[in-house]
Structure formats: C-alpha cells, structure tokens
Amino acid sequence: MNRFSSLEFDDKNEFAKWVVEKASTDLVFCHGDVNLYREELLKFAGRWPTAQLKKLDETHADSVELAFQRSQSDLREKIAALRTQFASIADALFSVNAQAKPGKRCAAVQTLRAFVHELQQDGDLWTRIDSPTSFALALPLRKKREMQQLLHLLGPDVKTVWGDAVERVFTLMQAALEDSKRGTNPSALQESYALVRDQVVAKEFRALLKQWSCRKSARRVAITPANRNGRVYCHVDESSSTRSTGFCSTRDTPALGSSSSDTPHEASSTLHRAFSPVICRHCGAVGLHWTLKCPMRKTSDAVELSREASGPFGAFGTNRCELRRWFGCAGNDE
C-alpha cells in the first residue's frame, strides 16, 4: 500500500540531511530536478569529490598562470610596437597647415582610427576608458579645419595631451589583463574548467543515486522536491519494495505445499523447507557452495573409486579397456 505525504524544509541543507538519513534504511528514488541539490546531498552523504576537485583546481591554476604569462608577454610586445608606431605618426596627425602633405596625414589618421575601433570592440576595456581619455585620444581624428582651430586655441600642448591619453590606454590594457587572471573577466579557459568540474560532480552524484536505488530494503521511497523562495517542498511516496533481500533455491528439494489440516506452525515450516538453500551432496554443507564446487569432491570421488574397485571386477575397477583386453586374451588362451 502506498502512503503519500508532503514535507517542507527551510533550506537545501535541511532537505539533504533528511534524504541522506532516509537513504540509510530505505530504497530512495529521486525525481524532478534533483541536480539543484546535488552539492548538499553529496556533502551530507560524505561523497563530495574533494580530492578530485583539489587536483582539478591545481591543474587549472597552473594552466591559468601559464596562459597569463603568455598573454602578458604578448601584450608587452604589442604595446611596444604601438608606442613606436604612434611616435612615428604623431607629427603627421597634427600637421594641418597648408604646407603639410595631405596623403601622409590621411594614412596616420587611418592607423589611429583602426586602433580606436579595436578598443571599442573590446567592451570590457572600452568601459574602463573614461570620457576625457577617449576624447583626447580621438582629437587627431577630427577634420582638418577643426584641428586648425584646436591648435590655434591650445597650441602645441595638444600633442602632449594626446600622447598622455595613449599611455593611459596602455595602462588600462595591462590592468584588464591582470583582472582576467583573477577571474573577474571570464575566459575560455575558465569556462572549460567549469565544464570539467561539473562533469566530476555529476559523475559522483549519479553514482550516489544508483547506490540509493540499489539498496536492499523492504520499503521504497520516491521523492520529488521543488524549490520555491529558498524553501524546499517535497512530495513523498512510500511503498513496500518488491526487491528480494536474499536468494533461495529449490534445487534438490521438492516443492512441498501445506494442506488445509496443517497448523500455522507446520505450514510455515513446510514453506521454509520448500525454499531452503542448496545442500552439498559431498560434505552436507548448507548454502555455502554448489556440489560441483565442493572442496571435498576429490576425496569423495576417491572413496567411490575404492568401492568400485572392491566390487565384482576387483582390481580392474571401471577401466573397460583393461577388462576387454584381459578377457579377450583369456579367451584366446582357451
């Protein structure tokens, strides 16, 4: 007979503790999205893969450090190349007088515009750049007439302001790389680590659920949890388990039944005899091994052979070839 009930728990820890206690005596089957509670269930059951996760963390830390050093080296080389490039085009960017060659300034502007576009493509880095820095960085991208007015108002200090803005951008690029190492900026390496970690925990959780569902118990419990506003509501279905708790064999024993005249004690005794364990024919052991696997089998066979040897054939025993040869020769002599 099934018995249904509904339970309510304050949090995941309280729910997990109840499930683990239930699984220690009953067959437990979990339904629904139980992955929401797998960490708590594994920890309360003592199955949290601490050693595997520690080894995984160490491997991930080594990989992050190696990748960071490689990225840091690449960034230093990139900044050095950009610094050299901007130094070579700085004069062309601010050459807006009539004597300047327009083609040279146009090429310098295109180089700076490509750099600004690259910064804008990196959303995290671009948000780090404040408005004054981005404004000063884009000063040479203005039209020639506007640049002439700026140079007339600010003088040659405009070039210095622009150079300072470029250096601040380089500093922010290095800071963004440092933050990516600390994990504030997710990377493909961290996503891969999270995936592997999830696989390790999921494998251990599947093994735990299998262990709970294969336990020998007379009672079966099916639970279906649901999480609402931090509380866990659990539907419980308890029933008698049909899983056998032992193995009985009717080999070498007749299937005896009880008659209507038997007393309850006699009927139960007859039923017990009908399903008694295997009895070895050699040594008489009950339920320990099969007859063919008895350790006394060789001794028993030797006794049987000695009995046959003392029979009507004497020393010939059961050797038919020897008998045929002997009696065949005896007939020829006659």
N, C-alpha and C positions, 0 to 999 in steps of 0.2 A: 504494500500500500504506500502510495506517495504522500508525502507531507510537505506542503508549501508554506513558506514564510518569507517575510521581508525584513531586512535588517538595515540599520542606519549607523554610519560611523562618522566620527568627527573629521578624520583626515585619512590619507592613504596609509600612513603608518599603522593606525589602529586597525584598518581593514586588513592589511598584510599580516599583522600579528595574528588576527583571528583565523585567516585562511591557513597559515602555517600550522597552527595548533589543530585545526580540523584535519589537515592532511596527514598528521601524525598517526591518526587512528582510522580514518575513512578513505574510501576512494573519492578523489576530488577531481571534477572536470570543470574547467573554466571556459565560459562562453563570453561572447562580446569582445570589446576592445580591451583585453587584459594587458596589452603592451603599455598602457598608461601607468600600470602599477608594477611593472616588471622589476624596476630597480629596488623598490621597497620589498617586494616578495623575495627576491634573490638575497637581499641583505638579512632579512629576518630568518630565512631558511639556511643561512650560512653558506650560500652558494655563489656569493659575489666574486667574480674572477679577479681578485686583487692582483695576483702575481702576473697574470697575462696582461692586464691593463697597465701595470707598472712597467713591464718590459716594453709595451707599445708606446708608453709615454717617453721612455728613454730614447727609443729609436726615433720617435717624432722630433724630440728636442735636438738630437744630433742632425737630423735632416734639415730642420729649420735653421740651425746655426750655419750649416754648410751653404744652404741656399742664400742666407743673409750675407755671408761673406762674399759670395759670388756676385750678388746684386750690388753690394756696396762697392766692390771693385769696378763693376761696370758703370755705376753711377759716377764715380770719381773720374773715370776716363771720359764719360760723356760731358761732364761739367767742364773739364779741362779743354775739351775740343770746342764747346760752345763759347767759353771765355775767349779763346783765341780767335774764333770766328767773329764774334761781336766786336772785338778790338780792331779787327781789320776793316769792318764796315761802319764803324762809328762815325768817321768823318763823312762818309758818303750819305749817311742817314740825315745829317744836319747840314748838308751842302745844298742850300736852296737859293743861292744867289744866281745871278744871270750867267756868270762865268762857269758854273758847275755843269758837268755833263749829265743830262737827264737819264741816260741809259744806266749809268753807274748807280745813281740813287735808286732807280727802279728795281735793280737787282738786289740791292741791300734791303729795300722795303719788303720785297717778296720773301727774303730769308727771315726777317723778323716776324712777318705775318705767319709764316709756317710754324715758327716756334710758339707764338701765342695760340695758334689753333691747336697745337699739340697739348698745350697746358689746359685748354678748355675741354679737350676730350677726356682728360683725367678729372672726373668730377670731384673726387676727394681732394686732390691737390689744388684745383681751382678755387674751391670753397675756402681754403686756407689763406689765399692771397687776398689781402684787404683792398678796399677801393682805392686809396691813394697809390698803392704799389701798382695795381693794374692800370690806373690812369697814367702814371709816369712811364710805365713800360710801353704803352701804346702811343706815346707822344710822337714818335717819328712816323707813325702810320697816317698822320693827318695830311691833308692836301698841302701842296707847296705854298699857296698863299697863306694858309693858316700857320704853317711853320714859320713863315717870314714874320708874321705878327708876333708869334711867341718869342722868337729870337730877338725881336726889337724890344719887347717888354722885359724879358727876363735875362737877356744877354747870354753869354757863353755858359752860364751855370746850368742851362737846360741839359746840356750833355752830361754834366756831373750828376744831376738828379736822375736822369735815365740810367746811368751806369750803376747808381746805388740801388735802383729798383731791380735791375737784373741780378745783382748779388743777393738781394733779399729773396728773390725767387729761387736761386740756387740753394740757399739755406733751407727754405721750406721744402724743397725736393728731398734733401737729406733727412729732414725731420719726418717726412711722410714715410720714408724707408724705415726709419727707426721704429715708428709706430706699427708698421706692418709686422715687424719682428715680435712685438709684444702682443700681437693678436688683436689689436683694435681695428685692423683692416683685414678682413677675411681674404684668404688667398686659396689658390687651387690646392696647395699642399695641406692646408688646414682642413679643407673640405674632404680630401682623401683620408686624412687621419680620422675625421669624424665618422666617415663611412665604415672604415675598418673597425673602429671602436664599437660602433653599433652592431656590426656583424658578430663580434666576440660576445657581446652581452646577449644578443638574440639567440645565439647557439646555446649558451648556458641556460637561458630561460626555457628553450624548447626541451632540453634535457630534464629540467626540473618538472615541467608539466607532464612529460612522459613518465617520470618516476611516480608522480602523484596518481596518475591514471592507471598504473600497473600494480599498485599495492594490493596485497591480499587482505580483503576486509569484507565483512558481512553487510556493510552499509555503503551506499553510493550517494554522493552529494554533488549536485550540479549547481554552480553559482554563476550569476550574470550580473556583474557590477555596472554601475553608471555613476559618473562624476558630475555633480551639479553644485556650482558655487563653492568649490573646495570640499564639500562633503561627499561621501560615498554611500550610495543607496544600492543594496544588494538583494537580488531575488534568489532564494534558496529553494532547491527541490531535493528532498531527501527520500530515498527509497532503498529497498533491500537489494543487495548485489547478487547477481547470478553467477559471479566468478567463483570457481571451485577453490577451496582452501587446501585441498590435498589431492592425492592420486590413489585410487583404489582399482584393483584389477580382479576380475573374476576367473582368471586362469587357474586351472587345477581345482576349482571349487564349483560345485553345481549351483545353479540359480534356484535356491530354495525359497519357497513362499510360505506365508503363515496362513493357517486355517482359521476359520471363524471361532473354533473352540480354544485357540491358544490364548493364554493370558497376555496382557500388555507386555509383561517382562519377557515371556517366551517369544513373543513376536519381535520385540526389539533385538533379542539375542539371535534369532534366526536371520533377521535382516543384517545384523553385524557380520555373521558368518558368511552370508552370501556375498558380501563385498569386502572380505578380508584381504590383506596383502598377499603377495606371492610367497609360497613356501618352497625352499630349495629341496630337491629330491636327494641330493647328496649328503648335505650336512644338517638339513632341517631348519636352517635359519629363516626367520620370518621377516620379509620385506627388506632384506639387506642387499640381495643381488639375485640375478637370474640363475637358473640351474646350469646353463651353459657357461656361465662366468664364475662358477664356484671355485674357490682355491683348493678345495678337497677333491676336485674332479679327477685328477690323476691318480690319487690314492684309491678312490672308489673304483676307477677303471681297472687298476691292478688287482683289486680284490675279485672283481668279476672275472678277469682272465684266469686267476688261480682256481676259481671254482670250475670254470670250463675245463681247465687242464686236468682236474681230478675227476672228470666225468668219464663217459664210456670210451672216449678217444684217447685217454691217458695223456702222454707227453706231447701228442700231436696238437692238442688244443683245438683251435679252429682254423689251423692252416690247411686249407683244402688242397693246395698244390702238393704239400708234403704227403697228405693222405693218398692222393691219386697216384703219386709216384711210388709210394710204398706198396699199396695193394696191387698196382699194375705189375711191379717186379715180382711180387709174391705169386701172382697167377702164372707168370712165365716159368718160374722155377718148378711149379707143379706140372 
